[in-house]
């Protein structure tokens, strides 16, 4: 399959703005503004949204209201797949009891980022994941786990991350029983050739457990890396409206790949996303109203939809 997308294949886009996009924001968005933003994103056709993070409020105060956000979103949007991040077993238990449909768990490939972000080694994270999966399997409600292999393409603390190290971590996560793995370019250092290499090597080791890519645009290659992923069969991406976000424990990390630009590219290429770009652009107004001090990014919002644009059938 080429990247032309002429078969109209579906590509899943998970909006991570309410979590990744807000965690290093200079100011805190109110709960009601977050919910209004999430409702507008769902109205634009986004089917899966990471709405927050179950971490101690002192760690990321911008996301301290995640339980309340989850409750309100579940009530308002029964057809939305509500995802939340949890860094450990206690966070997973809190997320599960809050009623989320899917739990994302970060696990760093590089040792330096693992210690800075999670206060444990990658090997300890894999052991923790086994405990989490055992606990979840014993619960009456099935909640899938997507493990985010952070710093899979490079690290601002450790530098180069060998492909073999990424593959080994993903193999450990797959053996622990996670449902899906996202390769995360946490600091935005990846380039297209590297994306292809790491995706192909990881898929060779763990097969379809490799689900998608979580890309950042630090060096301006986020969209190019998404194309590289498409060319080797990736059909799921995380992204953030207006390109907000970044990891507070990864020096130099900047915003996520821009949802508006990613969806424009996918639909232009013939892939289907189910997302309406004009409605998506309107969601920026709600985001700006809730976070007026934050700079909003994106080329499509700046230029406007060109007259040549045709949404995929």
Secondary structure, 3 states (H helix, E strand, C coil): CCCCCCCCCECEEEECHHHHHCCCCCCCCCHHHHHHHHHHHHHCCCCEEEEEEECCCCCCHHHCCHHHHHHHHHHHCCCCEEEEEECCHHHHHHHHHHCCCEEEEEEECCHHHHHHHHCCCHHHHHHHHHHHHHHHHCCCCCCEEEEEEECCCCECCCECCCHHHHHHHHHHHHHHCCCEEEEECCCCCCCHHHHHHHHHHHHHHHHHHEEEEECECCCCCHHHHHHHHHHCCCCEEEEEHHHCCCCCCCCCCCCECEHHHHHHHHHHHCCECCCCHHHHHHHHHHHHHHCCCCCCCCHHHHHCCCCCCCCCC
